[in-house]
């Protein structure tokens, strides 16, 4: 009986759950259906608005056409008045005009003779061209095939050109950075090596400055390195004057000088040299730094009988130059800002990577020349490809021109027919010119008898007859335009009615969109359309931990306990906690998010050095929070970035120290500590403490 009751309750629960899920699904479907209806009504509104604007534009166009016709009507009236003036002019000047016409008619006759002769020659040329086209057309198919091959070759060359352009860009970058590449290749203790030393000595603000980056770029340019070698030659010449041996160029010190000079550009001080324990001369603004280092300080040295330093006056730079203990040097020069730096070290140090200035200069020149040769080779390769492309394009253009210049048989036959027609026209013009000459002679003899009021007296004078007839053209145009303007008025009235109908349609669409929007806004918003902010991991406090995520819909922040409620589970102890957001009111559905509760952290109280070892002491997690941990984990490494490391772990909750042995002697170790908690086989860790370091004995 008990099993039957449990079965019935289970069925009721499943049905209720299914109905709830189904109800939510229907509501979500209704929401998105209303959303689509709102979007469709918006589209209909836009279409109705577009149709209305097009009709209004058409109305404007018709009105502009009407105005244009009105202007044309005024012009026709002007033309009519001008025609009348022409007729009156002819009547008043008929005798002189007919004399002029005889001359014109004679010229027209001569021209007609020439046109007739030219037309005959054109016919013969057209016939010859027609015969030639018959031969050329047969070659068109071969030309089309050749064009396909040429275009494929052109595509291949263009692909090669893209590859070469990429090579040139890379080779140009090598040429531009030849100095830096050269210095980096001489020794493993390159510029990046010294930059890392500067970072480890809290000089990151210097390294991040624009002045440092610009100066370092300038100093490592090949030309500035060559100038630096010239300055070293100057220094050695001065040392020779004091019977002191010449300094060798150290690849390592050259890199150190580049970094030190660039750091000093940020703040003009001997900032980096003391860190790497080298002698250093610095100068700003000198075209030749030895003017300040040697010439000026030598005077002070001799005036005071030896080493001297007071205020801004010192002989330290001069003494560095002539110091016989120094055997190697490095030099950095920025020609843009005139920043100079020279490094010095004893003859016993930096024994590898030493060069004379000539040896160093030769190696640099060899690399620069090699990069330039590679760049020139790739540029020559590009030039060859461009030439090949030009040749192929020229061939393509020639083939296309042949095709363009080759008419079809139909075109050739048409040209022949046109030539024959031109001959007929030329003969007609010749005959007309003969007739015009005869008529002009007759008109000259009878011009005296022409009277304005007697039409029969000027029947033989075509110009007067034409002038009289010409008066009818603008007169008829005036009648036609008046009728057209009346038609446009009717068309405007029709368009105004159409616009009224379209405006009604648009207003209806606006109203439909409004109702669709109201319907959409009345639907409940599903959880899938709501945005819940990210929640973050927390540290164990001994109390229940609550999250308050931001919940928004379309940029609007929802109100807790009005639009949704927040429920928490497993949110007291270390492990994974769950936040459940259940929507209500105008919103429905559920969103779940999880976050991690970390164990309480600790910090390092002290580090003590031991022989080939160290002792690390940390703060014991206080009793109220001790249940959140299973123990402590200590990590130690010779690298401040913990690239490689070892780990010590203890499960003593009250343990406060760890003795770590078998380490390298006289070596700095970096240490950090954190707590951990093991929950059902899974480890949860606190955040790491701040890093501290100690040097072993």
VEXGUSE-758156 format. One line per 8 residues: number of its first residue (from 1); their letters; for each residue x, y, z of C-alpha. Coordinates in nm, 2 decimals, always signed. Layout:
REM VEXGUSE-758156
NUM) a) X Y Z | ...
END
This chain:
REM VEXGUSE-758156
1) xxxxxxxx) +0.00 +0.00 +0.00 | +0.28 +0.24 +0.09 | +0.46 +0.17 -0.25 | +0.13 +0.25 -0.43 | +0.10 +0.58 -0.25 | +0.46 +0.67 -0.33 | +0.40 +0.58 -0.70 | +0.09 +0.80 -0.72
9) xxxxxxxx) +0.28 +1.10 -0.56 | +0.57 +1.05 -0.80 | +0.33 +1.06 -1.10 | +0.16 +1.37 -0.97 | +0.50 +1.54 -0.92 | +0.61 +1.45 -1.28 | +0.28 +1.57 -1.43 | +0.31 +1.90 -1.23
17) xxxxxxxx) +0.67 +1.95 -1.33 | +0.58 +1.88 -1.70 | +0.29 +2.12 -1.69 | +0.52 +2.39 -1.54 | +0.79 +2.34 -1.80 | +0.53 +2.33 -2.08 | +0.37 +2.64 -1.94 | +0.71 +2.82 -1.94
25) xxxxxxxx) +0.78 +2.69 -2.29 | +0.44 +2.83 -2.42 | +0.50 +3.16 -2.25 | +0.85 +3.18 -2.40 | +0.71 +3.10 -2.75 | +0.44 +3.37 -2.70 | +0.72 +3.62 -2.61 | +0.93 +3.55 -2.92
33) xxxxxxxx) +0.61 +3.54 -3.14 | +0.51 +3.88 -3.01 | +0.87 +4.00 -3.07 | +0.86 +3.88 -3.43 | +0.51 +4.04 -3.48 | +0.65 +4.37 -3.35 | +0.95 +4.35 -3.59 | +0.72 +4.27 -3.89
41) xxxxxxxx) +0.49 +4.57 -3.80 | +0.80 +4.79 -3.78 | +0.90 +4.67 -4.13 | +0.56 +4.74 -4.27 | +0.57 +5.09 -4.12 | +0.90 +5.15 -4.29 | +0.77 +5.02 -4.62 | +0.46 +5.24 -4.60
49) xxxxxxxx) +0.68 +5.54 -4.51 | +0.91 +5.46 -4.81 | +0.61 +5.44 -5.05 | +0.47 +5.77 -4.92 | +0.81 +5.94 -4.96 | +0.85 +5.80 -5.32 | +0.50 +5.94 -5.41 | +0.59 +6.28 -5.26
57) xxxxxxxx) +0.92 +6.27 -5.46 | +0.73 +6.19 -5.78 | +0.49 +6.48 -5.71 | +0.79 +6.71 -5.67 | +0.93 +6.58 -5.99 | +0.61 +6.64 -6.18 | +0.58 +6.99 -6.04 | +0.94 +7.06 -6.14
65) xxxxxxxx) +0.86 +6.93 -6.50 | +0.56 +7.16 -6.51 | +0.78 +7.46 -6.41 | +1.03 +7.35 -6.68 | +0.75 +7.35 -6.94 | +0.64 +7.69 -6.83 | +0.99 +7.81 -6.89 | +1.00 +7.64 -7.23
73) xxxxxxxx) +0.67 +7.81 -7.31 | +0.82 +8.15 -7.24 | +1.12 +8.05 -7.46 | +0.88 +7.95 -7.74 | +0.72 +8.29 -7.72 | +1.06 +8.45 -7.75 | +1.15 +8.23 -8.05 | +0.82 +8.33 -8.22
81) xxxxxxxx) +0.91 +8.70 -8.18 | +1.26 +8.63 -8.31 | +1.12 +8.45 -8.62 | +0.90 +8.75 -8.70 | +1.21 +8.97 -8.67 | +1.39 +8.73 -8.91 | +1.11 +8.75 -9.17 | +1.11 +9.13 -9.15
89) xxxxxxxx) +1.48 +9.14 -9.19 | +1.47 +8.93 -9.50 | +1.22 +9.15 -9.66 | +1.42 +9.46 -9.59 | +1.75 +9.31 -9.71 | +1.65 +9.06 -9.98 | +1.88 +9.20 -10.26 | +2.20 +9.19 -10.05
97) xxxxxxxx) +2.11 +8.85 -9.90 | +2.06 +8.69 -10.25 | +2.40 +8.82 -10.36 | +2.55 +8.65 -10.06 | +2.36 +8.33 -10.13 | +2.51 +8.31 -10.48 | +2.85 +8.31 -10.32 | +2.74 +8.05 -10.06
105) xxxxxxxx) +2.58 +7.83 -10.33 | +2.90 +7.83 -10.53 | +3.10 +7.72 -10.23 | +2.85 +7.45 -10.15 | +2.88 +7.32 -10.51 | +3.25 +7.30 -10.48 | +3.22 +7.12 -10.15 | +2.96 +6.88 -10.30
113) xxxxxxxx) +3.21 +6.79 -10.57 | +3.47 +6.71 -10.31 | +3.23 +6.50 -10.10 | +3.13 +6.30 -10.40 | +3.49 +6.22 -10.48 | +3.57 +6.13 -10.12 | +3.26 +5.90 -10.09 | +3.38 +5.71 -10.40
121) xxxxxxxx) +3.72 +5.66 -10.24 | +3.56 +5.55 -9.92 | +3.35 +5.29 -10.10 | +3.67 +5.14 -10.25 | +3.84 +5.14 -9.91 | +3.54 +4.98 -9.75 | +3.54 +4.70 -10.01 | +3.91 +4.64 -9.94
129) xxxxxxxx) +3.85 +4.64 -9.56 | +3.57 +4.39 -9.61 | +3.80 +4.15 -9.79 | +4.06 +4.20 -9.52 | +3.81 +4.12 -9.24 | +3.74 +3.79 -9.40 | +4.10 +3.69 -9.34 | +4.14 +3.84 -8.99
137) xxxxxxxx) +3.82 +3.69 -8.85 | +3.96 +3.34 -8.89 | +4.24 +3.42 -8.65 | +4.01 +3.53 -8.37 | +3.97 +3.19 -8.21 | +4.35 +3.14 -8.19 | +4.38 +3.49 -8.02 | +4.12 +3.40 -7.76
145) xxxxxxxx) +4.31 +3.08 -7.67 | +4.64 +3.27 -7.65 | +4.47 +3.53 -7.42 | +4.36 +3.26 -7.17 | +4.72 +3.13 -7.15 | +4.86 +3.48 -7.10 | +4.61 +3.56 -6.83 | +4.70 +3.25 -6.64
153) xxxxxxxx) +5.07 +3.34 -6.67 | +4.98 +3.69 -6.54 | +4.80 +3.55 -6.24 | +5.10 +3.33 -6.15 | +5.34 +3.63 -6.18 | +5.11 +3.84 -5.96 | +5.12 +3.57 -5.69 | +5.50 +3.56 -5.72
161) xxxxxxxx) +5.50 +3.94 -5.68 | +5.30 +3.92 -5.35 | +5.56 +3.66 -5.21 | +5.85 +3.89 -5.31 | +5.69 +4.19 -5.16 | +5.66 +4.00 -4.83 | +6.03 +3.90 -4.86 | +6.13 +4.27 -4.92
169) xxxxxxxx) +5.93 +4.38 -4.62 | +6.12 +4.12 -4.40 | +6.45 +4.21 -4.56 | +6.39 +4.58 -4.51 | +6.32 +4.52 -4.14 | +6.65 +4.33 -4.11 | +6.83 +4.62 -4.28 | +6.66 +4.88 -4.05
177) xxxxxxxx) +6.74 +4.66 -3.74 | +7.08 +4.54 -3.85 | +7.26 +4.71 -3.56 | +7.03 +4.55 -3.29 | +7.05 +4.21 -3.47 | +7.43 +4.24 -3.48 | +7.47 +4.32 -3.11 | +7.22 +4.04 -3.00
185) xxxxxxxx) +7.42 +3.79 -3.21 | +7.76 +3.86 -3.05 | +7.69 +3.73 -2.70 | +7.42 +3.56 -2.49 | +7.44 +3.86 -2.25 | +7.27 +4.09 -2.50 | +7.05 +4.39 -2.46 | +6.75 +4.19 -2.33
193) xxxxxxxx) +6.98 +4.04 -2.07 | +7.06 +4.38 -1.93 | +6.70 +4.50 -1.96 | +6.60 +4.20 -1.74 | +6.86 +4.31 -1.48 | +6.71 +4.66 -1.49 | +6.36 +4.52 -1.43 | +6.49 +4.31 -1.13
201) xxxxxxxx) +6.63 +4.64 -0.98 | +6.30 +4.83 -0.99 | +6.38 +5.03 -1.31 | +6.06 +4.93 -1.49 | +5.93 +5.29 -1.51 | +6.25 +5.39 -1.69 | +6.22 +5.09 -1.93 | +5.85 +5.18 -2.01
209) xxxxxxxx) +5.92 +5.54 -2.09 | +5.90 +5.67 -2.45 | +6.25 +5.84 -2.40 | +6.41 +5.50 -2.32 | +6.25 +5.32 -2.61 | +6.34 +5.60 -2.86 | +6.70 +5.63 -2.74 | +6.75 +5.25 -2.74
217) xxxxxxxx) +6.63 +5.24 -3.10 | +6.86 +5.52 -3.20 | +7.17 +5.38 -3.02 | +7.13 +5.04 -3.19 | +7.11 +5.17 -3.54 | +7.41 +5.06 -3.74 | +7.53 +5.42 -3.83 | +7.52 +5.52 -3.46
225) xxxxxxxx) +7.72 +5.20 -3.36 | +7.98 +5.29 -3.63 | +7.99 +5.65 -3.48 | +8.04 +5.49 -3.13 | +8.34 +5.29 -3.27 | +8.48 +5.62 -3.40 | +8.45 +5.77 -3.05 | +8.63 +5.47 -2.91
233) xxxxxxxx) +8.91 +5.53 -3.16 | +8.92 +5.89 -3.03 | +8.95 +5.76 -2.68 | +9.23 +5.52 -2.76 | +9.42 +5.80 -2.94 | +9.39 +6.01 -2.62 | +9.51 +5.71 -2.41 | +9.80 +5.67 -2.65
241) xxxxxxxx) +9.90 +6.03 -2.58 | +9.93 +5.92 -2.21 | +10.12 +5.60 -2.29 | +9.82 +5.39 -2.19 | +9.73 +5.08 -2.39 | +9.43 +5.09 -2.62 | +9.09 +4.97 -2.50 | +8.94 +4.66 -2.66
249) xxxxxxxx) +8.57 +4.66 -2.76 | +8.36 +4.42 -2.54 | +8.05 +4.29 -2.71 | +7.89 +4.25 -2.36 | +7.98 +4.61 -2.26 | +7.85 +4.74 -2.59 | +7.51 +4.59 -2.49 | +7.54 +4.73 -2.14
257) xxxxxxxx) +7.62 +5.08 -2.28 | +7.31 +5.07 -2.50 | +7.08 +5.00 -2.20 | +7.26 +5.24 -1.96 | +7.26 +5.53 -2.21 | +6.88 +5.48 -2.27 | +6.80 +5.46 -1.90 | +7.01 +5.78 -1.84
265) xxxxxxxx) +6.80 +5.95 -2.12 | +6.50 +5.92 -1.88 | +6.69 +6.07 -1.59 | +7.05 +6.20 -1.64 | +7.22 +6.01 -1.36 | +7.45 +5.72 -1.32 | +7.15 +5.49 -1.25 | +7.24 +5.16 -1.41
273) xxxxxxxx) +7.62 +5.15 -1.40 | +7.65 +5.10 -1.02 | +7.41 +4.80 -1.05 | +7.63 +4.62 -1.30 | +7.95 +4.75 -1.14 | +8.12 +4.93 -1.43 | +8.29 +5.26 -1.48 | +8.08 +5.51 -1.68
281) xxxxxxxx) +8.11 +5.84 -1.86 | +7.78 +6.02 -1.96 | +7.73 +6.33 -2.18 | +7.43 +6.52 -2.31 | +7.43 +6.77 -2.60 | +7.79 +6.75 -2.71 | +7.87 +6.69 -3.08 | +8.20 +6.54 -2.94
289) xxxxxxxx) +8.16 +6.42 -2.58 | +8.54 +6.41 -2.54 | +8.53 +6.79 -2.54 | +8.36 +6.77 -2.20 | +8.51 +6.45 -2.07 | +8.87 +6.51 -2.17 | +8.95 +6.87 -2.29 | +8.76 +7.06 -2.02
297) xxxxxxxx) +8.83 +6.82 -1.73 | +9.20 +6.79 -1.82 | +9.23 +7.17 -1.75 | +9.07 +7.11 -1.40 | +9.30 +6.81 -1.34 | +9.62 +7.01 -1.42 | +9.50 +7.32 -1.23 | +9.44 +7.13 -0.91
305) xxxxxxxx) +9.74 +6.89 -0.96 | +9.53 +6.58 -0.97 | +9.18 +6.44 -0.90 | +8.92 +6.71 -0.82 | +8.55 +6.72 -0.76 | +8.34 +7.01 -0.63 | +7.98 +7.08 -0.72 | +7.93 +7.03 -1.09
313) xxxxxxxx) +8.30 +7.03 -1.15 | +8.48 +6.70 -1.16 | +8.77 +6.52 -1.33 | +8.62 +6.17 -1.30 | +8.55 +6.14 -1.67 | +8.90 +6.24 -1.76 | +9.05 +5.99 -1.51 | +8.83 +5.71 -1.66
321) xxxxxxxx) +8.97 +5.78 -2.01 | +9.34 +5.77 -1.90 | +9.30 +5.49 -1.64 | +9.56 +5.22 -1.73 | +9.37 +4.96 -1.52 | +9.08 +4.96 -1.77 | +9.12 +4.72 -2.06 | +8.77 +4.69 -2.22
329) xxxxxxxx) +8.50 +4.94 -2.31 | +8.16 +4.98 -2.46 | +8.01 +5.29 -2.61 | +7.65 +5.41 -2.70 | +7.57 +5.71 -2.91 | +7.23 +5.87 -3.00 | +7.28 +6.12 -3.28 | +6.93 +6.26 -3.26
337) xxxxxxxx) +6.96 +6.37 -2.89 | +7.34 +6.37 -2.87 | +7.33 +6.13 -2.57 | +7.67 +5.96 -2.52 | +7.77 +5.68 -2.27 | +8.10 +5.50 -2.24 | +8.15 +5.19 -2.02 | +8.49 +5.09 -1.87
345) xxxxxxxx) +8.60 +4.77 -1.70 | +8.93 +4.63 -1.58 | +9.15 +4.43 -1.82 | +9.09 +4.12 -1.62 | +8.72 +4.12 -1.68 | +8.49 +4.05 -1.99 | +8.76 +3.83 -2.14 | +8.54 +3.67 -2.40
353) xxxxxxxx) +8.40 +3.86 -2.70 | +8.68 +4.12 -2.72 | +8.76 +4.30 -3.05 | +8.96 +4.59 -3.18 | +8.75 +4.87 -3.32 | +8.85 +4.76 -3.68 | +8.75 +4.40 -3.61 | +8.42 +4.51 -3.46
361) xxxxxxxx) +8.35 +4.76 -3.74 | +8.43 +4.49 -4.00 | +8.19 +4.24 -3.85 | +7.92 +4.50 -3.84 | +7.98 +4.62 -4.20 | +7.98 +4.26 -4.31 | +7.64 +4.20 -4.16 | +7.49 +4.53 -4.29
369) xxxxxxxx) +7.63 +4.45 -4.64 | +7.49 +4.10 -4.62 | +7.14 +4.24 -4.53 | +7.16 +4.51 -4.80 | +7.27 +4.25 -5.06 | +6.97 +4.03 -4.96 | +6.74 +4.33 -4.98 | +6.88 +4.43 -5.32
377) xxxxxxxx) +6.85 +4.08 -5.45 | +6.48 +4.06 -5.35 | +6.42 +4.41 -5.50 | +6.59 +4.30 -5.82 | +6.37 +3.99 -5.82 | +6.06 +4.21 -5.78 | +6.18 +4.43 -6.07 | +6.22 +4.13 -6.29
385) xxxxxxxx) +5.87 +4.01 -6.20 | +5.73 +4.35 -6.27 | +5.90 +4.36 -6.60 | +5.77 +4.01 -6.68 | +5.42 +4.13 -6.58 | +5.45 +4.44 -6.80 | +5.55 +4.22 -7.09 | +5.25 +3.98 -7.03
393) xxxxxxxx) +5.01 +4.28 -6.99 | +5.14 +4.43 -7.31 | +5.09 +4.11 -7.50 | +4.74 +4.08 -7.35 | +4.66 +4.44 -7.45 | +4.79 +4.37 -7.80 | +4.57 +4.06 -7.84 | +4.27 +4.25 -7.70
401) xxxxxxxx) +4.33 +4.54 -7.93 | +4.34 +4.29 -8.22 | +4.01 +4.16 -8.11 | +3.86 +4.51 -8.06 | +4.00 +4.62 -8.40 | +3.86 +4.32 -8.58 | +3.50 +4.37 -8.69 | +3.27 +4.09 -8.77
409) xxxxxxxx) +3.16 +4.01 -9.13 | +2.83 +4.17 -9.05 | +3.00 +4.49 -8.94 | +3.22 +4.49 -9.25 | +2.91 +4.44 -9.47 | +2.74 +4.72 -9.28 | +3.04 +4.95 -9.34 | +3.03 +4.87 -9.71
417) xxxxxxxx) +2.66 +4.95 -9.73 | +2.72 +5.28 -9.55 | +2.99 +5.37 -9.80 | +2.75 +5.31 -10.08 | +2.49 +5.51 -9.90 | +2.74 +5.79 -9.86 | +2.80 +5.80 -10.23 | +2.43 +5.83 -10.30
425) xxxxxxxx) +2.41 +6.11 -10.04 | +2.71 +6.28 -10.20 | +2.56 +6.26 -10.55 | +2.23 +6.41 -10.41 | +2.43 +6.69 -10.24 | +2.61 +6.76 -10.57 | +2.28 +6.77 -10.76 | +2.13 +6.99 -10.49
433) xxxxxxxx) +2.43 +7.22 -10.50 | +2.38 +7.26 -10.88 | +2.01 +7.34 -10.82 | +2.10 +7.58 -10.54 | +2.34 +7.77 -10.76 | +2.08 +7.80 -11.04 | +1.81 +7.91 -10.79 | +2.04 +8.17 -10.63
441) xxxxxxxx) +2.11 +8.32 -10.97 | +1.74 +8.35 -11.05 | +1.67 +8.50 -10.71 | +1.93 +8.76 -10.76 | +1.76 +8.87 -11.08 | +1.41 +8.88 -10.93 | +1.49 +9.01 -10.58 | +1.40 +9.37 -10.67
449) xxxxxxxx) +1.04 +9.29 -10.73 | +0.97 +9.13 -10.39 | +0.70 +9.30 -10.18 | +0.61 +9.22 -9.81 | +0.24 +9.25 -9.87 | +0.23 +9.05 -10.20 | +0.30 +8.67 -10.14 | +0.30 +8.60 -10.51
457) xxxxxxxx) +0.61 +8.82 -10.55 | +0.83 +8.61 -10.33 | +0.71 +8.26 -10.43 | +1.05 +8.18 -10.58 | +1.24 +8.30 -10.27 | +1.27 +7.99 -10.04 | +1.44 +8.18 -9.76 | +1.14 +8.41 -9.72
465) xxxxxxxx) +0.90 +8.12 -9.75 | +1.10 +7.94 -9.49 | +1.11 +8.24 -9.26 | +0.73 +8.27 -9.29 | +0.69 +7.90 -9.22 | +0.94 +7.92 -8.93 | +0.70 +8.16 -8.76 | +0.45 +7.87 -8.74
473) xxxxxxxx) +0.70 +7.64 -8.54 | +0.71 +7.84 -8.22 | +0.34 +7.92 -8.26 | +0.26 +7.55 -8.27 | +0.50 +7.48 -7.98 | +0.31 +7.74 -7.78 | -0.01 +7.56 -7.84 | +0.14 +7.22 -7.76
481) xxxxxxxx) +0.31 +7.33 -7.44 | -0.01 +7.50 -7.31 | -0.19 +7.16 -7.35 | +0.10 +6.97 -7.18 | +0.10 +7.21 -6.89 | -0.27 +7.14 -6.84 | -0.21 +6.77 -6.85 | +0.06 +6.80 -6.58
489) xxxxxxxx) -0.19 +6.99 -6.36 | -0.43 +6.69 -6.38 | -0.14 +6.45 -6.31 | -0.05 +6.66 -6.00 | -0.41 +6.64 -5.88 | -0.40 +6.25 -5.92 | -0.08 +6.23 -5.73 | -0.21 +6.44 -5.44
497) xxxxxxxx) -0.50 +6.19 -5.41 | -0.26 +5.90 -5.42 | -0.04 +6.06 -5.15 | -0.35 +6.10 -4.93 | -0.42 +5.73 -4.96 | -0.06 +5.64 -4.89 | -0.06 +5.87 -4.59 | -0.36 +5.68 -4.45
505) xxxxxxxx) -0.19 +5.35 -4.51 | +0.12 +5.48 -4.33 | -0.09 +5.60 -4.03 | -0.26 +5.26 -4.02 | +0.09 +5.09 -4.02 | +0.20 +5.32 -3.73 | -0.11 +5.22 -3.53 | -0.05 +4.85 -3.60
513) xxxxxxxx) +0.31 +4.88 -3.49 | +0.19 +5.05 -3.17 | -0.05 +4.77 -3.09 | +0.22 +4.50 -3.17 | +0.46 +4.68 -2.93 | +0.19 +4.69 -2.66 | +0.13 +4.32 -2.71 | +0.50 +4.24 -2.70
521) xxxxxxxx) +0.55 +4.45 -2.38 | +0.26 +4.26 -2.22 | +0.43 +3.92 -2.26 | +0.64 +3.78 -1.98 | +1.01 +3.79 -2.05 | +1.18 +3.45 -2.05 | +1.51 +3.39 -1.86 | +1.69 +3.33 -2.19
529) xxxxxxxx) +1.64 +3.70 -2.27 | +1.76 +3.83 -1.94 | +2.13 +3.91 -1.87 | +2.28 +3.80 -1.53 | +2.62 +3.95 -1.44 | +2.92 +3.73 -1.36 | +2.97 +3.62 -0.99 | +3.31 +3.59 -0.84
537) xxxxxxxx) +3.48 +3.34 -0.61 | +3.49 +3.42 -0.24 | +3.71 +3.34 +0.07 | +3.58 +3.14 +0.36 | +3.45 +3.36 +0.64 | +3.28 +3.11 +0.88 | +2.95 +3.25 +0.78 | +2.71 +3.19 +0.49
545) xxxxxxxx) +2.83 +3.38 +0.19 | +2.57 +3.56 -0.03 | +2.61 +3.69 -0.38 | +2.41 +3.98 -0.53 | +2.44 +3.96 -0.91 | +2.32 +4.24 -1.14 | +2.02 +4.13 -1.34 | +1.93 +4.34 -1.65
553) xxxxxxxx) +1.69 +4.33 -1.94 | +1.76 +4.55 -2.25 | +1.99 +4.77 -2.03 | +1.74 +4.81 -1.75 | +1.83 +4.68 -1.41 | +1.57 +4.45 -1.26 | +1.46 +4.48 -0.89 | +1.53 +4.19 -0.65
561) xxxxxxxx) +1.22 +4.04 -0.47 | +1.00 +4.22 -0.73 | +1.13 +4.08 -1.06 | +1.33 +3.79 -0.92 | +1.45 +3.61 -0.61 | +1.80 +3.48 -0.53 | +1.85 +3.14 -0.35 | +2.18 +3.00 -0.23
569) xxxxxxxx) +2.30 +2.65 -0.15 | +2.63 +2.50 -0.02 | +2.75 +2.85 +0.05 | +2.90 +2.81 +0.39 | +3.21 +2.58 +0.37 | +3.50 +2.55 +0.12 | +3.39 +2.41 -0.21 | +3.14 +2.48 -0.49
577) xxxxxxxx) +2.84 +2.70 -0.40 | +2.53 +2.75 -0.62 | +2.33 +3.07 -0.68 | +1.98 +3.02 -0.82 | +1.79 +3.32 -0.97 | +1.42 +3.25 -1.00 | +1.22 +3.52 -1.20 | +0.87 +3.65 -1.11
585) xxxxxxxx) +0.63 +3.92 -1.21 | +0.69 +4.02 -1.57 | +0.97 +3.77 -1.60 | +0.98 +3.39 -1.57 | +1.23 +3.10 -1.57 | +1.54 +3.02 -1.37 | +1.92 +3.08 -1.40 | +2.18 +2.90 -1.20
593) xxxxxxxx) +2.54 +3.01 -1.14 | +2.82 +2.86 -0.93 | +3.12 +3.00 -0.75 | +3.41 +2.87 -0.54 | +3.46 +2.93 -0.17 | +3.83 +2.93 -0.11 | +4.00 +2.85 +0.22 | +4.13 +3.13 +0.44
601) xxxxxxxx) +4.47 +3.25 +0.33 | +4.79 +3.33 +0.52 | +5.11 +3.53 +0.48 | +5.48 +3.49 +0.54 | +5.60 +3.63 +0.88 | +5.97 +3.58 +0.82 | +6.24 +3.39 +0.62 | +6.56 +3.28 +0.79
609) xxxxxxxx) +6.87 +3.17 +0.61 | +7.04 +2.85 +0.69 | +7.34 +2.66 +0.56 | +7.22 +2.52 +0.22 | +6.86 +2.58 +0.34 | +6.60 +2.82 +0.48 | +6.33 +2.84 +0.74 | +5.99 +2.99 +0.64
617) xxxxxxxx) +5.75 +3.10 +0.91 | +5.39 +3.20 +0.83 | +5.08 +3.32 +1.02 | +4.87 +3.03 +1.15 | +4.51 +3.06 +1.04 | +4.31 +3.17 +1.34 | +4.08 +2.92 +1.52 | +3.75 +3.05 +1.38
625) xxxxxxxx) +3.87 +2.99 +1.02 | +4.09 +2.68 +1.09 | +3.81 +2.44 +0.98 | +3.84 +2.59 +0.63 | +4.19 +2.44 +0.58 | +4.35 +2.10 +0.56 | +4.71 +2.23 +0.57 | +4.96 +2.47 +0.42
633) xxxxxxxx) +5.16 +2.46 +0.09 | +5.50 +2.64 +0.06 | +5.65 +2.70 -0.29 | +6.02 +2.80 -0.34 | +6.23 +2.88 -0.65 | +6.55 +3.05 -0.76 | +6.34 +3.25 -1.01 | +6.12 +3.54 -0.90
641) xxxxxxxx) +5.88 +3.43 -1.17 | +5.88 +3.07 -1.04 | +5.96 +2.92 -1.38 | +6.08 +2.61 -1.20 | +6.00 +2.55 -0.84 | +5.96 +2.29 -0.55 | +5.67 +2.25 -0.32 | +5.66 +2.17 +0.06
649) xxxxxxxx) +5.32 +2.06 +0.20 | +5.21 +2.00 +0.56 | +4.87 +1.89 +0.69 | +4.93 +2.03 +1.04 | +4.66 +2.31 +1.07 | +4.85 +2.47 +1.35 | +5.19 +2.43 +1.18 | +5.36 +2.77 +1.15
657) xxxxxxxx) +5.70 +2.70 +0.99 | +5.89 +2.48 +0.75 | +6.26 +2.39 +0.74 | +6.37 +2.34 +0.38 | +6.71 +2.18 +0.32 | +6.94 +2.06 +0.04 | +6.93 +2.39 -0.14 | +7.22 +2.56 -0.32
665) xxxxxxxx) +7.45 +2.75 -0.10 | +7.48 +3.13 -0.12 | +7.18 +3.14 -0.35 | +6.87 +3.37 -0.34 | +6.54 +3.18 -0.31 | +6.19 +3.32 -0.36 | +5.92 +3.19 -0.13 | +5.54 +3.21 -0.12
673) xxxxxxxx) +5.27 +3.02 +0.09 | +4.90 +2.94 +0.07 | +4.65 +2.72 +0.25 | +4.45 +2.43 +0.10 | +4.14 +2.23 +0.18 | +4.06 +1.88 +0.05 | +3.69 +1.82 -0.01 | +3.58 +1.48 -0.13
681) xxxxxxxx) +3.91 +1.41 -0.31 | +3.93 +1.76 -0.47 | +4.18 +2.03 -0.35 | +4.08 +2.39 -0.31 | +4.35 +2.66 -0.26 | +4.36 +3.01 -0.11 | +4.54 +3.28 -0.30 | +4.92 +3.30 -0.28
689) xxxxxxxx) +5.08 +3.52 -0.02 | +5.32 +3.80 -0.13 | +5.66 +3.67 -0.24 | +5.96 +3.71 -0.01 | +6.32 +3.61 -0.07 | +6.63 +3.51 +0.13 | +6.99 +3.41 +0.04 | +7.11 +3.07 +0.17
697) x) +7.45 +3.04 +0.34
END
